[in-house]
Amino acid sequence: MSAPVTRTAAVQAAARALVDAVAERAARTPRQAAEAAYYPGHPLGSVAEIEAAVIRRRAADTAELPQAA
Protein backbone atom coordinates (compact mmCIF):
# COMPACT_ATOMS: atom_id res chain seq x y z
CA MET A 1 0.00 0.00 0.00
CA SER A 2 1.37 3.42 -0.94
CA ALA A 3 1.62 6.42 1.34
CA PRO A 4 -1.14 9.01 1.08
CA VAL A 5 -0.43 11.97 -1.16
CA THR A 6 0.25 15.13 0.78
CA ARG A 7 -1.27 18.46 -0.13
CA THR A 8 2.19 19.80 -1.00
CA ALA A 9 2.87 16.90 -3.36
CA ALA A 10 -0.51 17.36 -5.02
CA VAL A 11 0.06 21.09 -5.51
CA GLN A 12 3.54 20.46 -6.92
CA ALA A 13 2.18 17.86 -9.36
CA ALA A 14 -0.55 20.25 -10.49
CA ALA A 15 2.02 23.02 -10.99
CA ARG A 16 4.22 20.72 -13.09
CA ALA A 17 1.21 19.73 -15.21
CA LEU A 18 0.31 23.39 -15.75
CA VAL A 19 3.87 24.32 -16.74
CA ASP A 20 3.97 21.40 -19.19
CA ALA A 21 0.62 22.39 -20.72
CA VAL A 22 1.66 26.03 -21.13
CA ALA A 23 4.96 25.00 -22.74
CA GLU A 24 3.17 22.63 -25.12
CA ARG A 25 0.70 25.35 -26.08
CA ALA A 26 3.46 27.92 -26.62
CA ALA A 27 5.33 25.50 -28.87
CA ARG A 28 2.45 25.45 -31.36
CA THR A 29 2.60 27.70 -34.39
CA PRO A 30 -0.22 30.27 -34.61
CA ARG A 31 -1.79 28.13 -37.35
CA GLN A 32 -1.65 24.97 -35.21
CA ALA A 33 -3.15 26.86 -32.27
CA ALA A 34 -5.93 28.21 -34.49
CA GLU A 35 -6.72 24.79 -35.91
CA ALA A 36 -6.86 23.34 -32.40
CA ALA A 37 -9.17 26.14 -31.21
CA TYR A 38 -11.57 26.14 -34.16
CA TYR A 39 -15.02 24.62 -33.97
CA PRO A 40 -18.10 25.23 -36.13
CA GLY A 41 -19.79 28.35 -34.84
CA HIS A 42 -16.60 29.81 -33.32
CA PRO A 43 -17.16 33.53 -32.68
CA LEU A 44 -14.22 34.51 -34.90
CA GLY A 45 -15.66 32.45 -37.73
CA SER A 46 -12.62 30.89 -39.36
CA VAL A 47 -9.23 29.36 -38.71
CA ALA A 48 -7.61 32.34 -40.47
CA GLU A 49 -9.32 34.83 -38.12
CA ILE A 50 -8.35 32.78 -35.06
CA GLU A 51 -4.77 32.59 -36.34
CA ALA A 52 -4.67 36.39 -36.69
CA ALA A 53 -5.99 36.75 -33.14
CA VAL A 54 -3.32 34.35 -31.84
CA ILE A 55 -0.62 36.37 -33.59
CA ARG A 56 -1.96 39.64 -32.12
CA ARG A 57 -2.21 38.14 -28.63
CA ARG A 58 1.31 36.74 -28.74
CA ALA A 59 2.68 40.07 -29.96
CA ALA A 60 0.88 41.87 -27.13
CA ASP A 61 2.15 39.34 -24.57
CA THR A 62 5.70 39.76 -25.85
CA ALA A 63 5.38 43.56 -25.64
CA GLU A 64 4.44 43.27 -21.95
CA LEU A 65 7.56 41.32 -21.02
CA PRO A 66 10.28 43.30 -19.24
CA GLN A 67 13.26 44.12 -21.43
CA ALA A 68 16.61 42.47 -20.63
CA ALA A 69 19.24 44.83 -19.27
N, CA and C atoms as a LAMMPS dump frame, in Angstrom:
ITEM: TIMESTEP
0
ITEM: NUMBER OF ATOMS
207
ITEM: BOX BOUNDS ff ff ff
-5.0000000000000000e+02 5.0000000000000000e+02
-5.0000000000000000e+02 5.0000000000000000e+02
-5.0000000000000000e+02 5.0000000000000000e+02
ITEM: ATOMS id mol type element x y z
1 1 1 N 0.847 -1.178 0
2 1 2 C 0 0 0
3 1 3 C 0.888 1.236 0
4 2 1 N 0.555 2.216 -0.846
5 2 2 C 1.374 3.423 -0.937
6 2 3 C 0.953 4.453 0.103
7 3 1 N 1.88 5.354 0.372
8 3 2 C 1.619 6.417 1.339
9 3 3 C 0.617 7.401 0.748
10 4 1 N -0.19 8.033 1.591
11 4 2 C -1.144 9.009 1.077
12 4 3 C -0.412 10.217 0.472
13 5 1 N -1.014 10.799 -0.518
14 5 2 C -0.432 11.967 -1.165
15 5 3 C -0.666 13.178 -0.272
16 6 1 N 0.395 13.929 -0.048
17 6 2 C 0.253 15.129 0.777
18 6 3 C -0.271 16.276 -0.072
19 7 1 N -0.777 17.277 0.582
20 7 2 C -1.271 18.462 -0.126
21 7 3 C -0.135 19.099 -0.919
22 8 1 N 1.032 19.194 -0.326
23 8 2 C 2.187 19.797 -0.998
24 8 3 C 2.537 19.026 -2.265
25 9 1 N 2.554 17.711 -2.178
26 9 2 C 2.874 16.898 -3.356
27 9 3 C 1.818 17.077 -4.436
28 10 1 N 0.561 17.173 -4.049
29 10 2 C -0.514 17.357 -5.018
30 10 3 C -0.399 18.714 -5.703
31 11 1 N -0.09 19.754 -4.938
32 11 2 C 0.06 21.094 -5.511
33 11 3 C 1.263 21.125 -6.454
34 12 1 N 2.356 20.496 -6.069
35 12 2 C 3.539 20.457 -6.925
36 12 3 C 3.254 19.71 -8.225
37 13 1 N 2.535 18.626 -8.156
38 13 2 C 2.184 17.857 -9.357
39 13 3 C 1.275 18.681 -10.267
40 14 1 N 0.342 19.401 -9.686
41 14 2 C -0.545 20.247 -10.485
42 14 3 C 0.241 21.372 -11.149
43 15 1 N 1.188 21.948 -10.429
44 15 2 C 2.019 23.021 -10.986
45 15 3 C 2.858 22.498 -12.151
46 16 1 N 3.431 21.311 -11.998
47 16 2 C 4.217 20.721 -13.093
48 16 3 C 3.34 20.476 -14.317
49 17 1 N 2.132 19.987 -14.104
50 17 2 C 1.208 19.727 -15.211
51 17 3 C 0.845 21.035 -15.92
52 18 1 N 0.632 22.102 -15.161
53 18 2 C 0.307 23.392 -15.755
54 18 3 C 1.478 23.939 -16.568
55 19 1 N 2.681 23.849 -16.021
56 19 2 C 3.873 24.322 -16.743
57 19 3 C 4.045 23.537 -18.039
58 20 1 N 3.852 22.227 -17.986
59 20 2 C 3.966 21.397 -19.192
60 20 3 C 2.915 21.79 -20.235
61 21 1 N 1.69 22.022 -19.79
62 21 2 C 0.617 22.386 -20.718
63 21 3 C 0.885 23.746 -21.363
64 22 1 N 1.36 24.701 -20.589
65 22 2 C 1.665 26.029 -21.126
66 22 3 C 2.809 25.937 -22.132
67 23 1 N 3.831 25.151 -21.823
68 23 2 C 4.964 24.995 -22.741
69 23 3 C 4.52 24.323 -24.035
70 24 1 N 3.671 23.319 -23.925
71 24 2 C 3.173 22.631 -25.124
72 24 3 C 2.348 23.585 -25.981
73 25 1 N 1.526 24.391 -25.347
74 25 2 C 0.705 25.354 -26.078
75 25 3 C 1.57 26.412 -26.758
76 26 1 N 2.582 26.893 -26.066
77 26 2 C 3.463 27.925 -26.617
78 26 3 C 4.294 27.396 -27.781
79 27 1 N 4.521 26.092 -27.812
80 27 2 C 5.331 25.496 -28.874
81 27 3 C 4.568 25.38 -30.194
82 28 1 N 3.249 25.537 -30.142
83 28 2 C 2.45 25.452 -31.362
84 28 3 C 2.634 26.714 -32.199
85 29 1 N 2.608 26.537 -33.509
86 29 2 C 2.6 27.704 -34.386
87 29 3 C 1.228 28.361 -34.261
88 30 1 N 1.11 29.635 -34.653
89 30 2 C -0.216 30.267 -34.613
90 30 3 C -1.261 29.48 -35.409
91 31 1 N -0.851 28.906 -36.543
92 31 2 C -1.79 28.13 -37.354
93 31 3 C -2.247 26.878 -36.609
94 32 1 N -1.294 26.177 -35.975
95 32 2 C -1.647 24.967 -35.215
96 32 3 C -2.581 25.322 -34.058
97 33 1 N -2.298 26.429 -33.38
98 33 2 C -3.149 26.862 -32.27
99 33 3 C -4.553 27.191 -32.772
100 34 1 N -4.627 27.852 -33.921
101 34 2 C -5.926 28.207 -34.486
102 34 3 C -6.716 26.97 -34.881
103 35 1 N -6.04 26.026 -35.509
104 35 2 C -6.724 24.787 -35.91
105 35 3 C -7.222 24.021 -34.696
106 36 1 N -6.445 24.039 -33.613
107 36 2 C -6.862 23.339 -32.4
108 36 3 C -8.04 24.046 -31.721
109 37 1 N -8.125 25.367 -31.87
110 37 2 C -9.174 26.138 -31.207
111 37 3 C -10.475 26.202 -32.005
112 38 1 N -10.4 25.967 -33.306
113 38 2 C -11.574 26.136 -34.157
114 38 3 C -12.629 25.069 -33.908
115 39 1 N -13.864 25.512 -33.949
116 39 2 C -15.019 24.617 -33.975
117 39 3 C -16.114 25.322 -34.758
118 40 1 N -17.012 24.582 -35.386
119 40 2 C -18.1 25.23 -36.131
120 40 3 C -18.879 26.164 -35.2
121 41 1 N -19.09 27.373 -35.653
122 41 2 C -19.792 28.35 -34.837
123 41 3 C -18.867 29.19 -33.969
124 42 1 N -17.553 29.011 -34.102
125 42 2 C -16.601 29.806 -33.317
126 42 3 C -16.883 31.285 -33.567
127 43 1 N -16.836 32.113 -32.52
128 43 2 C -17.164 33.534 -32.677
129 43 3 C -16.303 34.267 -33.72
130 44 1 N -15.07 33.844 -33.918
131 44 2 C -14.222 34.507 -34.9
132 44 3 C -14.484 34.001 -36.313
133 45 1 N -15.173 32.895 -36.437
134 45 2 C -15.664 32.451 -37.728
135 45 3 C -14.79 31.545 -38.564
136 46 1 N -13.473 31.717 -38.508
137 46 2 C -12.621 30.888 -39.364
138 46 3 C -11.264 30.659 -38.705
139 47 1 N -10.572 29.654 -39.205
140 47 2 C -9.225 29.364 -38.707
141 47 3 C -8.309 30.557 -38.969
142 48 1 N -8.459 31.191 -40.133
143 48 2 C -7.611 32.344 -40.47
144 48 3 C -7.809 33.491 -39.479
145 49 1 N -9.047 33.758 -39.087
146 49 2 C -9.316 34.827 -38.119
147 49 3 C -8.763 34.472 -36.734
148 50 1 N -8.899 33.219 -36.349
149 50 2 C -8.35 32.781 -35.061
150 50 3 C -6.835 32.9 -35.09
151 51 1 N -6.223 32.495 -36.198
152 51 2 C -4.77 32.591 -36.34
153 51 3 C -4.313 34.042 -36.19
154 52 1 N -5.02 34.972 -36.809
155 52 2 C -4.67 36.391 -36.691
156 52 3 C -4.79 36.855 -35.244
157 53 1 N -5.816 36.383 -34.543
158 53 2 C -5.987 36.746 -33.139
159 53 3 C -4.852 36.177 -32.278
160 54 1 N -4.436 34.965 -32.572
161 54 2 C -3.32 34.349 -31.843
162 54 3 C -2.052 35.168 -32.054
163 55 1 N -1.802 35.57 -33.285
164 55 2 C -0.616 36.369 -33.594
165 55 3 C -0.662 37.696 -32.833
166 56 1 N -1.828 38.36 -32.856
167 56 2 C -1.96 39.637 -32.122
168 56 3 C -1.742 39.443 -30.626
169 57 1 N -2.333 38.39 -30.074
170 57 2 C -2.213 38.144 -28.629
171 57 3 C -0.768 37.859 -28.246
172 58 1 N -0.093 37.049 -29.049
173 58 2 C 1.308 36.738 -28.742
174 58 3 C 2.181 37.982 -28.85
175 59 1 N 1.919 38.829 -29.822
176 59 2 C 2.682 40.071 -29.955
177 59 3 C 2.443 40.971 -28.745
178 60 1 N 1.2 41.059 -28.303
179 60 2 C 0.875 41.874 -27.129
180 60 3 C 1.537 41.303 -25.876
181 61 1 N 1.515 39.974 -25.731
182 61 2 C 2.145 39.341 -24.572
183 61 3 C 3.646 39.597 -24.566
184 62 1 N 4.265 39.524 -25.733
185 62 2 C 5.702 39.764 -25.846
186 62 3 C 6.026 41.214 -25.507
187 63 1 N 5.163 42.136 -25.918
188 63 2 C 5.383 43.559 -25.641
189 63 3 C 5.311 43.859 -24.152
190 64 1 N 4.581 43.046 -23.393
191 64 2 C 4.437 43.274 -21.953
192 64 3 C 5.604 42.729 -21.139
193 65 1 N 6.436 41.892 -21.75
194 65 2 C 7.564 41.321 -21.015
195 65 3 C 8.604 42.398 -20.712
196 66 1 N 9.242 42.318 -19.541
197 66 2 C 10.278 43.303 -19.244
198 66 3 C 11.478 43.094 -20.168
199 67 1 N 12.113 44.183 -20.554
200 67 2 C 13.265 44.12 -21.426
201 67 3 C 14.508 43.707 -20.645
202 68 1 N 15.358 42.903 -21.272
203 68 2 C 16.609 42.473 -20.632
204 68 3 C 17.555 43.674 -20.538
205 69 1 N 18.319 43.701 -19.475
206 69 2 C 19.237 44.827 -19.274
207 69 3 C 20.493 44.672 -20.089
